Amino acid sequence: MTYPSFVSHWIADVEVPSTGGAVFEKRSPIDDRVVAQVARGGAAEVAHALSAAAGAAEAWAQVPPPKRGAILGRAAQLLREREPLFGAIVQIETGKPWKNAVAEVASSADLAVFMAGEGSRFYGKTMPSPIVNRTVQTLRQPIGICAAIMPFNSPLAGIAWKAFPALLCGNAVVAKSHELTPHTAVEFGKLLKDAGLPAGVYSAVQGFGPDVGAPLVQDSRVGVVSFTGSSATGKLIQKIVSERPVLAKVCLELGGKNPFVVCDDADLDLAAELAVASAFIDAGQRCASGSRIIVFDKVYDAFRKALLARVARVKVGSGPDDECGPVISRANLDRLVQQVAGGVSRGARLIAGGQAVASLAPGYYMAPTVLEDAAPGDEISQQELFGPITCLYRVGGFDEAVHLSNRTHYGLTGAIHTSSVHRAQEFITRYHAGLVSVNGATFGAGPHMPFGGVKNSGNGFREPGTESLDVYTELKTVVINHIPGRV
């Protein structure tokens, strides 16, 4: 059976229920049916998982990095072999069209391969010293226990991005599953066990943020907290950790309000195609979603026509040929419809979508939505909506486009479409974000690429890429003095 009727915690390589038997429901975004009862954890389950991690962390840290990498290599092989299983779990939990669900499996396997190789390149540095007979070097050392707090939008990629580099670096991992995508992290634990990971090095607990997330990040045994999610929750996590008796490293990968700039020398058909992909793949539930489309006045009407024609052809559903799946929950669907209505009431004009797709009810499908004439300072222009909604903005030229691109508290990704290398380079320089795409979509990270943002989009760390090693290790500087006369 692909998806169990009961989703447990995964602690020390064993599926365990919650103390007292507390549960909550997991519903399918595709059709609103209850697919499982999920163990609802609390402080007791967190303590159990952390005790298992503490017991296993020291021995795991002593395993040489190349051998830790070899286990990740076996995990990559198992992921490819189990692609149908993991694809089905991701599709049931998120409602993604099949091609998107299995693409997530493939990208997670690619990351495991990349990180496996990093085990043999676990580089520190050797530096010259101005003092005679002295050698200075840096070593990477494990931190201890990593708390990995998951997003719902890409449940397998979400855990892979955190667990693979954390494990390679010699840490034990306690994952907090998102309550809306609970089973992926459990099945991931079974895969790691089969790949040869020792018991206790990886655990996953189920439940809600106040019940499970809070005691996890409050515990001073946790040496690094890695969180992907909203800026508000990220700030709360950083505050909680700052108030602990012992500090921890905090890695935050947060939201975005990403601009997609269309210049008057752009390929408008290509730009329309990629604007739609940026806005509506994964139902807009991507931190890198293209939610602000900024178009030069000279080509605004022509681009608007091309964009709306492509939006009208977007296939909504979870079938093999569909492009835009459901949002994750009924509550999110209702919220998104209300936010669109609020934007319209404040002066924005709805030119596509705006409502749930009645023919796909009771699934949580929203029609791809486009607004124009929203004020740049309006909340619909400033808040990350995390749904299939994008806004069109008309600007007079390049400087205005750059100014509007930077006019949010986010700085995750952005794209510019132009045939001018001069404009492209100037946008790269002047737009404040962690990723800039030229003549592409607003998304597009790979296992070898650092990903993350500035301002309210992150706190400076990057995942994955080799830069993720900086998240999950501590650098130790070693100074070695020797006396030649004693040789």
ZAMARGU-4260 file (C-alpha; in steps of 0.2 Angstrom, whole numbers, plus 5000, padded with zeros to 4 digits):
<rodrens>
0) 5000/5000/5000 | 5007/5017/4995 | 5000/5028/5008 | 4997/5021/5026 | 4981/5023/5035
5) 4991/5028/5050 | 5006/5039/5049 | 5018/5037/5064 | 5033/5045/5071 | 5050/5038/5065
10) 5062/5037/5080 | 5078/5027/5081 | 5072/5017/5065 | 5055/5012/5073 | 5038/5018/5069
15) 5030/5024/5085 | 5013/5031/5089 | 5011/5046/5100 | 5010/5046/5119 | 4992/5044/5123
20) 4987/5040/5106 | 4983/5058/5100 | 4980/5059/5081 | 4975/5072/5068 | 4968/5069/5050
25) 4978/5071/5034 | 4967/5075/5019 | 4971/5074/5001 | 4971/5091/4991 | 4965/5081/4976
30) 4948/5076/4982 | 4947/5082/5001 | 4946/5064/5007 | 4954/5058/5023 | 4969/5047/5018
35) 4977/5044/5035 | 4976/5047/5054 | 4993/5055/5059 | 5001/5053/5076 | 5000/5070/5085
40) 5017/5073/5094 | 5022/5084/5108 | 5036/5086/5120 | 5038/5068/5124 | 5041/5063/5106
45) 5053/5077/5104 | 5063/5071/5119 | 5063/5053/5113 | 5070/5058/5096 | 5083/5070/5104
50) 5088/5056/5116 | 5090/5044/5101 | 5100/5057/5091 | 5111/5062/5106 | 5115/5043/5108
55) 5120/5041/5090 | 5128/5057/5086 | 5145/5055/5093 | 5148/5038/5084 | 5142/5045/5068
60) 5153/5060/5069 | 5168/5048/5070 | 5164/5040/5053 | 5175/5047/5040 | 5166/5059/5028
65) 5170/5048/5013 | 5161/5034/5021 | 5146/5045/5026 | 5145/5050/5008 | 5145/5032/5002
70) 5129/5030/5012 | 5121/5045/5003 | 5126/5037/4987 | 5117/5021/4991 | 5102/5032/4996
75) 5102/5040/4979 | 5102/5023/4971 | 5087/5018/4982 | 5078/5034/4978 | 5079/5031/4959
80) 5073/5013/4962 | 5059/5019/4973 | 5054/5033/4962 | 5036/5026/4959 | 5034/5025/4978
85) 5040/5042/4983 | 5032/5050/4968 | 5015/5043/4973 | 5018/5049/4991 | 5022/5066/4986
90) 5007/5067/4974 | 4995/5060/4988 | 5001/5073/5000 | 5002/5088/4989 | 4991/5084/4974
95) 5005/5089/4962 | 5004/5082/4944 | 5013/5066/4942 | 5027/5073/4932 | 5031/5086/4945
100) 5030/5073/4959 | 5043/5062/4951 | 5054/5076/4946 | 5055/5080/4965 | 5061/5062/4967
105) 5074/5064/4953 | 5081/5080/4960 | 5082/5073/4978 | 5092/5059/4971 | 5104/5071/4961
110) 5107/5080/4977 | 5112/5064/4986 | 5124/5060/4973 | 5131/5078/4974 | 5133/5077/4993
115) 5140/5060/4992 | 5155/5067/4982 | 5157/5081/4994 | 5162/5067/5007 | 5178/5065/4997
120) 5181/5084/4996 | 5177/5089/5014 | 5190/5103/5012 | 5197/5114/5025 | 5211/5126/5022
125) 5230/5127/5025 | 5236/5145/5027 | 5254/5153/5028 | 5258/5161/5044 | 5269/5176/5046
130) 5277/5168/5061 | 5291/5156/5058 | 5288/5138/5061 | 5270/5139/5063 | 5256/5131/5052
135) 5238/5137/5052 | 5224/5127/5046 | 5205/5125/5047 | 5195/5109/5049 | 5176/5106/5047
140) 5168/5098/5062 | 5151/5091/5065 | 5139/5102/5076 | 5130/5088/5084 | 5111/5088/5082
145) 5101/5096/5068 | 5083/5101/5069 | 5076/5101/5052 | 5059/5109/5051 | 5050/5105/5034
150) 5040/5115/5022 | 5024/5107/5014 | 5026/5112/4996 | 5040/5100/4991 | 5041/5087/5005
155) 5054/5076/4998 | 5065/5089/4991 | 5063/5099/5008 | 5070/5085/5018 | 5083/5080/5006
160) 5090/5098/5005 | 5093/5098/5024 | 5096/5080/5029 | 5108/5075/5015 | 5121/5089/5019
165) 5118/5088/5038 | 5121/5069/5038 | 5136/5071/5027 | 5143/5083/5039 | 5142/5070/5053
170) 5127/5077/5062 | 5111/5068/5068 | 5095/5074/5062 | 5078/5076/5070 | 5065/5082/5057
175) 5049/5090/5061 | 5037/5085/5047 | 5025/5098/5041 | 5008/5093/5047 | 5001/5093/5029
180) 5014/5082/5022 | 5018/5069/5036 | 5023/5053/5028 | 5037/5058/5016 | 5049/5060/5031
185) 5045/5043/5038 | 5047/5034/5021 | 5063/5044/5019 | 5069/5037/5036 | 5066/5019/5030
190) 5076/5023/5014 | 5091/5029/5025 | 5090/5014/5036 | 5091/5003/5020 | 5105/5013/5014
195) 5115/5009/5030 | 5112/5024/5041 | 5114/5019/5059 | 5099/5019/5070 | 5095/5036/5079
200) 5105/5046/5067 | 5089/5051/5058 | 5072/5053/5066 | 5056/5062/5061 | 5042/5068/5073
205) 5024/5073/5068 | 5013/5087/5074 | 5010/5105/5075 | 5023/5120/5077 | 5018/5125/5095
210) 5017/5106/5101 | 5033/5099/5092 | 5043/5113/5083 | 5044/5124/5099 | 5051/5111/5111
215) 5063/5105/5097 | 5071/5122/5094 | 5070/5126/5113 | 5081/5111/5117 | 5099/5116/5120
220) 5105/5099/5113 | 5101/5105/5096 | 5116/5114/5089 | 5109/5119/5072 | 5091/5123/5067
225) 5087/5123/5048 | 5070/5130/5044 | 5061/5133/5027 | 5044/5142/5028 | 5037/5159/5031
230) 5047/5174/5037 | 5036/5176/5052 | 5039/5159/5058 | 5058/5160/5054 | 5059/5176/5065
235) 5050/5167/5079 | 5062/5153/5078 | 5077/5164/5078 | 5070/5173/5094 | 5067/5157/5103
240) 5084/5151/5100 | 5092/5167/5105 | 5083/5165/5122 | 5090/5148/5125 | 5104/5145/5138
245) 5115/5139/5124 | 5114/5147/5107 | 5113/5137/5091 | 5116/5141/5073 | 5100/5145/5063
250) 5098/5143/5045 | 5082/5152/5038 | 5076/5149/5020 | 5060/5160/5019 | 5048/5168/5008
255) 5049/5178/4992 | 5039/5191/4982 | 5049/5189/4966 | 5049/5200/4951 | 5048/5195/4933
260) 5054/5210/4922 | 5049/5211/4904 | 5059/5224/4894 | 5054/5231/4878 | 5067/5221/4869
265) 5061/5204/4876 | 5055/5189/4867 | 5037/5191/4872 | 5031/5174/4868 | 5046/5166/4878
270) 5043/5178/4892 | 5024/5174/4893 | 5028/5156/4894 | 5041/5157/4907 | 5030/5170/4917
275) 5016/5157/4918 | 5028/5143/4923 | 5035/5155/4937 | 5018/5160/4943 | 5008/5143/4942
280) 5020/5128/4943 | 5016/5119/4960 | 5001/5130/4961 | 5012/5145/4965 | 5017/5137/4981
285) 5035/5140/4979 | 5046/5153/4988 | 5053/5157/4971 | 5036/5159/4963 | 5035/5174/4950
290) 5022/5184/4959 | 5025/5201/4952 | 5027/5203/4933 | 5034/5220/4929 | 5032/5225/4911
295) 5039/5240/4901 | 5025/5252/4895 | 5030/5250/4877 | 5026/5232/4876 | 5013/5230/4890
300) 4998/5228/4880 | 5006/5215/4868 | 5014/5205/4883 | 4997/5206/4892 | 4988/5198/4877
305) 5001/5184/4876 | 5001/5181/4894 | 4982/5180/4896 | 4982/5168/4881 | 4994/5157/4889
310) 4985/5158/4906 | 4969/5152/4897 | 4978/5136/4891 | 4985/5131/4908 | 4979/5114/4913
315) 4973/5113/4930 | 4972/5096/4939 | 4983/5082/4945 | 4983/5072/4930 | 4999/5067/4919
320) 4997/5081/4907 | 4991/5095/4920 | 5002/5110/4924 | 4994/5118/4940 | 4989/5106/4954
325) 4979/5111/4970 | 4984/5121/4984 | 4988/5111/5000 | 4972/5114/5011 | 4955/5120/5011
330) 4960/5134/5023 | 4973/5140/5011 | 4961/5140/4996 | 4948/5150/5006 | 4962/5162/5011
335) 4968/5165/4993 | 4951/5168/4986 | 4948/5181/5000 | 4965/5189/4997 | 4961/5191/4979
340) 4944/5199/4983 | 4952/5210/4996 | 4964/5216/4982 | 4950/5220/4970 | 4941/5229/4984
345) 4956/5240/4986 | 4957/5245/4967 | 4966/5230/4958 | 4957/5223/4943 | 4955/5204/4941
350) 4959/5199/4923 | 4960/5180/4925 | 4954/5167/4938 | 4951/5173/4956 | 4940/5158/4961
355) 4941/5140/4965 | 4938/5128/4950 | 4921/5122/4953 | 4922/5107/4941 | 4937/5100/4952
360) 4928/5102/4969 | 4930/5096/4982 | 4948/5097/4978 | 4958/5112/4983 | 4960/5119/4965
365) 4961/5138/4961 | 4961/5145/4944 | 4977/5153/4939 | 4974/5171/4944 | 4981/5187/4936
370) 4978/5205/4944 | 4983/5222/4937 | 4982/5239/4943 | 4987/5234/4961 | 4996/5248/4970
375) 5014/5243/4973 | 5012/5246/4991 | 4996/5236/4993 | 4997/5221/5004 | 4993/5210/4989
380) 5009/5217/4981 | 5019/5215/4997 | 5014/5199/5005 | 5019/5182/5000 | 5002/5174/4995
385) 5009/5156/4991 | 4996/5152/4978 | 4993/5153/4959 | 4991/5172/4959 | 5002/5185/4951
390) 5001/5203/4948 | 5005/5214/4932 | 5013/5231/4934 | 5017/5244/4920 | 5033/5254/4921
395) 5040/5267/4910 | 5058/5260/4909 | 5072/5251/4916 | 5076/5262/4932 | 5057/5261/4937
400) 5058/5242/4934 | 5073/5240/4946 | 5065/5252/4959 | 5049/5242/4959 | 5058/5225/4959
405) 5067/5231/4975 | 5051/5238/4983 | 5047/5224/4995 | 5055/5217/5011 | 5059/5201/5002
410) 5075/5197/4991 | 5075/5179/4986 | 5074/5177/4967 | 5070/5188/4951 | 5071/5187/4932
415) 5073/5199/4918 | 5069/5196/4900 | 5079/5207/4888 | 5091/5205/4873 | 5103/5218/4880
420) 5118/5212/4890 | 5119/5229/4897 | 5102/5229/4905 | 5105/5211/4911 | 5121/5215/4919
425) 5114/5231/4927 | 5099/5221/4934 | 5110/5208/4941 | 5120/5222/4950 | 5106/5233/4956
430) 5092/5220/4961 | 5095/5214/4979 | 5092/5195/4980 | 5100/5179/4981 | 5096/5173/4963
435) 5094/5182/4947 | 5089/5173/4931 | 5092/5181/4914 | 5079/5176/4901 | 5073/5162/4912
440) 5060/5158/4926 | 5061/5165/4943 | 5065/5147/4950 | 5079/5135/4945 | 5090/5129/4959
445) 5101/5113/4956 | 5111/5102/4969 | 5127/5111/4965 | 5119/5129/4967 | 5118/5139/4983
450) 5100/5145/4985 | 5094/5157/4998 | 5089/5176/5000 | 5092/5192/5008 | 5081/5204/5018
455) 5066/5194/5024 | 5070/5180/5013 | 5084/5172/5023 | 5098/5176/5036 | 5113/5173/5025
460) 5115/5155/5023 | 5113/5145/5007 | 5107/5127/5003 | 5112/5116/4994 | 5128/5117/4985
465) 5145/5116/4994 | 5139/5131/5003 | 5128/5120/5013 | 5143/5113/5022 | 5145/5130/5030
470) 5128/5127/5038 | 5130/5110/5045 | 5149/5111/5051 | 5158/5122/5063 | 5175/5128/5057
475) 5190/5125/5069 | 5206/5134/5067 | 5221/5124/5072 | 5238/5133/5075 | 5253/5121/5075
480) 5270/5127/5081 | 5285/5116/5079 | 5303/5118/5084 | 5316/5113/5071 | 5329/5110/5084
485) 5320/5095/5091 | 5318/5086/5075
</rodrens>
